[in-house]
């Protein structure tokens, strides 16, 4: 009588291969794509499709390509269990072990909103991510202007997430989000990084975390769009300012062209820019650049 191979395909009396499939790290189970679609894709809702892939270079690059080729419409969500060429602002690399975080991009096309107000989309996404994570993970979150999500690890403020928005031709805007969920201290890409687990999250189950973030994003996007992109009428400007860890601090803004400004961050203006009060009494809005927190508020 022949004994069949075991569940892993090993012969009954032969050498056993170490498991390397998607179930090999039981502390980091895969996302349930079918359940996510059932929970998020509904008639009259924003999300039109949720596609989960095992491994990809960049969800942003892929979704931009799909949108420009007419293969994705507004509300498409692309999620990767692992990114090999994830990108942050200023072309910084974003790396993390497989299934250790949430790495996804969404396609938004707010045609009824003036293009001049589309610059609010990454800030809106930051508010939605911070709100969704606070509810589902039970951690205090804050935002570093313009697009970093911060948590507290010990007594330190650490970056646990980032947001990157890119135009997708005439198809709209692709907004990418990366969130470190279960990374351990030895897995952090840089010492200044953090994760929800290290911040004491009550849950690191990525399925409910992703659902919470996408539902929060749908809510905030709907409010903003109904207000014609008006950040005051939608409540976005006030909410962003309330959760912004940059305001009230002395910061250095490193600007394009090797220029920098030091000043106190005093406001977020109607265009989503950070307003700095400099030593010479001038208030200067910053629309693009890298912000370094120099002193606590």
C-alpha positions, 0 to 999 in steps of 0.5 A, a space after each residue: 500500500 502506497 502512503 500519499 504525500 502529506 499536506 505540504 507535498 512531502 513524501 511519507 518517508 522522504 526529507 521534509 522541506 521547510 514551509 515557505 508558502 503564504 501560511 508560513 508565518 502564522 503570526 502574519 496571516 494573509 488578507 482575506 480578499 473575498 471578505 474585504 470585497 464583501 465588506 467594502 464594495 457595495 451599491 452606491 459606495 465609493 469602492 468599486 473593486 478590491 484587488 489583493 496581490 501577493 507581491 508587486 513592485 509598487 501599488 501606486 505605479 501599478 494602479 497608475 498604469 491600470 488607470 491610464 490604460 482604462 483598466 481601473 476606475 474611481 474607487 479601485 483599491 489595489 493592496 499588496 502583501 509585499 512591495 519590492 519597490 514601494 516609494 515614499 515622498 522624494 523617491 524614498 524607498 519604503 520596505 517591510 517584511 511580507 504581510 507586516 503592514 498595509 500597503 495599498 493604493 486607491 484611485 480617486 477622480 473628484 471631477 466636480 472639485 476644482 483641480 486647484 483643491 486636489 492638493 488636499 487629497 493627501 492631507 485628507 487621506 492622512 486624516 482618514 488613516 489617522 482616524 481609522 487607525 485610532 478607532 480600530 487599533 486603539 492607538 493615539 495617532 498624529 500627523 506630521 505635515 504633509 503626509 506622515 502618520 505618527 505614533 508614540 513608542 515609549 516616549 518617542 514620536 515615530 513614523 508608522 505610515 506615509 502617503 503618496 499622491 500621484 496624477 494618473 493622467 485624465 483618470 484622476 489621482 492615485 493615493 498610496 498608503 503604507 502603514 507598518 502594522 506588526 513590525 518588531 524593533 529589529 525589523 524597522 528600516 530605520 531607528 526612527 520608524 515605528 509600528 502599530 504593534 510597538 505603539 501598543 495597538 489592541 489589534 494588529 489584525 490587518 483585515 479590520 484595520 484596512 476596512 476601518 481605514 477605507 471606510 474612514 477615507 470614503 467618509 472624508 472623501 464624500 464630505 470633501 467632494 460634497 463641499 466642492 473641495 472646500 476644506 473649511 465647509 467640509 471640516 477638513 482644514 480644522 480636523 487636520 490642524 487639530 491632529 497635526 503634530 507639526 503645528 506649534 513647533 519650531 521646524 526646518 523646511 527643506 525646500 526645492 533648490 537647496 533652500 531652507 526656512 526655520 520658523 514656528 509652524 503656526 497654521 495650515 492655510 486654505 491651500 493645505 500649505 504649512 505657514 511658518 512664522 520666521 524670526 524676522 516676523 514674516 509668515 511664509 507658506 510652504 507648499 512642498 518640501 521636507 519638514 524637520 521637527 526641531 523642538 517639541 510644541 
